Amino acid sequence: MKRKIAAIFADVLGLDKIGIDQAFFDLGGHSLLSLRLFAQIEEQMGHRLPLATIFEGPTVARLAAAVRRSNDA
């Protein structure tokens, strides 16, 4: 799951690859790109997360944990 989210991060941000603990906003992300990020996560992984999740945990690792939690709910 982390690899898939990392690939989505990299695609949205236009980067070759990123680390799982690098923050979305530190990598050049902004609010409009976060909308695209969450749309891609929903499309590719079937999980709709609240947009506030990116502000609470803006890393691949934290978003993967949020997706896992949504699976458990």
C-alpha positions as a LaTeX table, in Angstrom:
\begin{tabular}{lrrr}
\hline
Residue & $x$ (\AA) & $y$ (\AA) & $z$ (\AA) \\
\hline
Met1 & 0.00 & 0.00 & 0.00 \\
Lys2 & 2.83 & 2.42 & 0.82 \\
Arg3 & 4.38 & 1.84 & $-2.59$ \\
Lys4 & 1.12 & 2.60 & $-4.36$ \\
Ile5 & 0.59 & 5.81 & $-2.37$ \\
Ala6 & 4.24 & 6.80 & $-2.95$ \\
Ala7 & 3.72 & 6.31 & $-6.69$ \\
Ile8 & 0.61 & 8.51 & $-6.58$ \\
Phe9 & 2.53 & 11.19 & $-4.59$ \\
Ala10 & 5.35 & 11.12 & $-7.14$ \\
Asp11 & 2.95 & 11.34 & $-10.08$ \\
Val12 & 0.97 & 14.23 & $-8.61$ \\
Leu13 & 4.13 & 16.12 & $-7.65$ \\
Gly14 & 5.98 & 15.34 & $-10.90$ \\
Leu15 & 8.86 & 13.60 & $-9.12$ \\
Asp16 & 10.66 & 10.38 & $-9.96$ \\
Lys17 & 10.30 & 8.93 & $-6.48$ \\
Ile18 & 9.86 & 9.99 & $-2.88$ \\
Gly19 & 10.53 & 8.64 & 0.59 \\
Ile20 & 7.66 & 7.46 & 2.77 \\
Asp21 & 8.45 & 10.03 & 5.45 \\
Gln22 & 8.79 & 13.06 & 3.21 \\
Ala23 & 6.00 & 15.58 & 3.67 \\
Phe24 & 3.74 & 16.42 & 0.73 \\
Phe25 & 4.01 & 20.17 & 1.26 \\
Asp26 & 7.81 & 20.06 & 1.71 \\
Leu27 & 8.03 & 18.37 & $-1.69$ \\
Gly28 & 6.20 & 21.23 & $-3.40$ \\
Gly29 & 2.61 & 20.17 & $-2.86$ \\
His30 & $-0.14$ & 22.71 & $-2.27$ \\
Ser31 & $-3.88$ & 22.69 & $-1.66$ \\
Leu32 & $-4.88$ & 22.22 & $-5.30$ \\
Leu33 & $-2.44$ & 19.34 & $-5.73$ \\
Ser34 & $-3.78$ & 17.76 & $-2.54$ \\
Leu35 & $-7.21$ & 17.60 & $-4.20$ \\
Arg36 & $-5.63$ & 15.79 & $-7.14$ \\
Leu37 & $-3.75$ & 13.48 & $-4.77$ \\
Phe38 & $-6.91$ & 12.47 & $-2.95$ \\
Ala39 & $-8.82$ & 12.01 & $-6.21$ \\
Gln40 & $-6.07$ & 9.65 & $-7.41$ \\
Ile41 & $-6.07$ & 7.71 & $-4.14$ \\
Glu42 & $-9.83$ & 7.28 & $-4.42$ \\
Glu43 & $-9.66$ & 6.30 & $-8.09$ \\
Gln44 & $-6.74$ & 3.89 & $-7.84$ \\
Met45 & $-7.29$ & 2.47 & $-4.36$ \\
Gly46 & $-11.01$ & 2.85 & $-3.81$ \\
His47 & $-10.63$ & 4.84 & $-0.58$ \\
Arg48 & $-12.15$ & 8.23 & 0.02 \\
Leu49 & $-10.32$ & 10.07 & 2.77 \\
Pro50 & $-11.24$ & 13.42 & 4.31 \\
Leu51 & $-9.09$ & 16.16 & 2.82 \\
Ala52 & $-8.03$ & 17.19 & 6.33 \\
Thr53 & $-6.02$ & 13.95 & 6.45 \\
Ile54 & $-3.26$ & 15.56 & 4.35 \\
Phe55 & $-2.81$ & 18.28 & 6.96 \\
Glu56 & $-2.84$ & 15.85 & 9.89 \\
Gly57 & $-0.33$ & 13.47 & 8.32 \\
Pro58 & 1.17 & 14.68 & 5.04 \\
Thr59 & 3.47 & 11.70 & 4.42 \\
Val60 & 3.06 & 8.45 & 2.53 \\
Ala61 & 3.39 & 6.51 & 5.78 \\
Arg62 & 0.67 & 8.52 & 7.54 \\
Leu63 & $-1.73$ & 8.38 & 4.58 \\
Ala64 & $-1.19$ & 4.62 & 4.28 \\
Ala65 & $-2.10$ & 4.30 & 7.97 \\
Ala66 & $-5.25$ & 6.37 & 7.34 \\
Val67 & $-6.23$ & 4.07 & 4.47 \\
Arg68 & $-5.69$ & 1.02 & 6.70 \\
Arg69 & $-7.87$ & 2.60 & 9.37 \\
Ser70 & $-10.59$ & 3.26 & 6.81 \\
Asn71 & $-10.45$ & $-0.45$ & 5.90 \\
Asp72 & $-11.03$ & $-1.36$ & 9.54 \\
Ala73 & $-14.00$ & 1.00 & 9.93 \\
\hline
\end{tabular}
